[in-house]
Amino acid sequence: MIIKSEEMQSKPREGLRGGSGTTGFLHIVPAEALPGKVRLFSLISLEKGCSVGDHKHEGETEVYYVLEGEGVLNDNGTIRPFRKGDCNVCGGGEAHGVMNEKDETLKMIAVIVLD
């Protein structure tokens, strides 16, 4: 299956997981084409001042991989820089959230897999 860029759905969301501003979502693979245990495969974009609020994962694992930019990651209460090439794996009752405080757009791939 090939999914052409023009077929991908863009669905911005306000205040995602209690975060601030708008989170850009580009659903790279539509939900109906995802394999059984994969719930999400998307590109997330955060402009300056926007965030994905802190949230906990139960029964699933979410992976963030930064493609561009730099953010601040809350990884189970530990705050650290989150830059291009970094990866965060969050599952099994763990929590995370991310904010962009820089001028450059933060872009990351997000994948959610059911445990």
C-alpha positions in Angstrom: 0.0 0.0 0.0 1.2 3.5 -0.8 -0.3 6.5 0.9 0.4 9.6 -1.1 1.0 12.8 0.8 -2.1 14.5 -0.6 -4.2 11.6 0.9 -2.9 12.1 4.4 -5.4 13.8 6.8 -4.4 16.9 8.7 -6.4 17.4 11.9 -5.1 20.1 14.2 -6.3 19.8 17.9 -6.6 22.5 20.5 -5.3 21.9 24.0 -4.2 18.3 23.4 -4.1 16.4 26.7 -4.6 19.7 28.5 -1.7 21.3 26.7 -1.5 24.8 25.4 -2.2 26.1 21.9 -2.8 24.0 18.8 -1.1 20.7 18.0 -0.8 19.9 14.4 -1.6 16.3 13.5 -0.8 14.8 10.1 -2.2 11.2 10.2 0.5 9.5 8.0 -1.4 6.2 8.1 -5.2 6.4 8.4 -6.7 4.5 11.3 -8.4 2.0 9.0 -5.0 1.0 7.5 -3.1 0.6 10.7 -2.2 -3.0 11.8 -4.3 -4.3 14.7 -2.0 -3.3 17.6 -1.1 0.1 16.2 -3.4 2.9 17.2 -1.6 5.9 15.8 1.2 6.8 13.3 1.3 10.5 12.9 3.5 13.6 12.5 3.0 16.0 15.4 3.9 19.7 14.9 4.1 22.2 17.8 4.7 25.9 17.2 6.3 28.1 19.8 4.3 28.1 23.0 2.3 25.0 22.1 2.4 21.7 24.0 1.0 18.2 24.4 0.0 18.2 28.0 1.3 15.6 30.5 -0.6 12.3 30.2 -0.3 8.7 31.3 -0.4 5.6 29.1 -2.1 2.5 30.3 -2.3 -0.6 28.1 -0.3 1.1 25.4 3.1 2.5 24.6 3.7 5.8 22.8 6.9 6.6 21.0 8.0 10.1 20.0 10.9 10.6 17.6 12.0 14.2 17.0 12.5 15.1 13.3 13.0 18.9 13.6 13.3 21.5 16.3 13.7 21.3 20.0 11.3 21.0 22.9 11.1 20.4 26.6 10.1 16.9 27.6 8.5 15.8 30.8 9.4 12.2 31.2 7.7 10.8 34.3 8.4 14.1 36.2 12.0 14.5 34.8 12.2 17.7 32.7 14.9 17.6 30.0 15.6 19.1 26.5 14.2 17.0 23.7 16.0 17.6 20.3 16.2 16.4 16.8 17.2 12.7 16.8 15.9 12.1 20.3 13.4 9.4 21.1 11.0 9.0 24.0 9.3 5.7 24.8 6.4 5.9 27.3 4.2 3.0 28.4 3.3 0.7 31.2 1.8 3.4 33.5 4.4 6.0 32.6 3.6 9.6 31.8 5.0 12.2 29.4 4.3 15.6 27.8 6.2 18.0 25.6 6.3 21.7 25.0 8.0 23.9 22.3 9.5 27.1 23.8 11.7 27.9 20.7 10.9 29.8 17.5 11.4 26.8 15.2 8.5 24.4 14.8 9.0 21.1 16.8 8.1 18.1 14.5 8.0 14.6 15.7 6.7 11.2 14.7 4.2 9.7 17.2 3.4 6.0 17.2 1.0 4.3 19.7 1.1 0.6 20.0 -1.3 -1.4 22.2 0.5 -3.6 24.8 
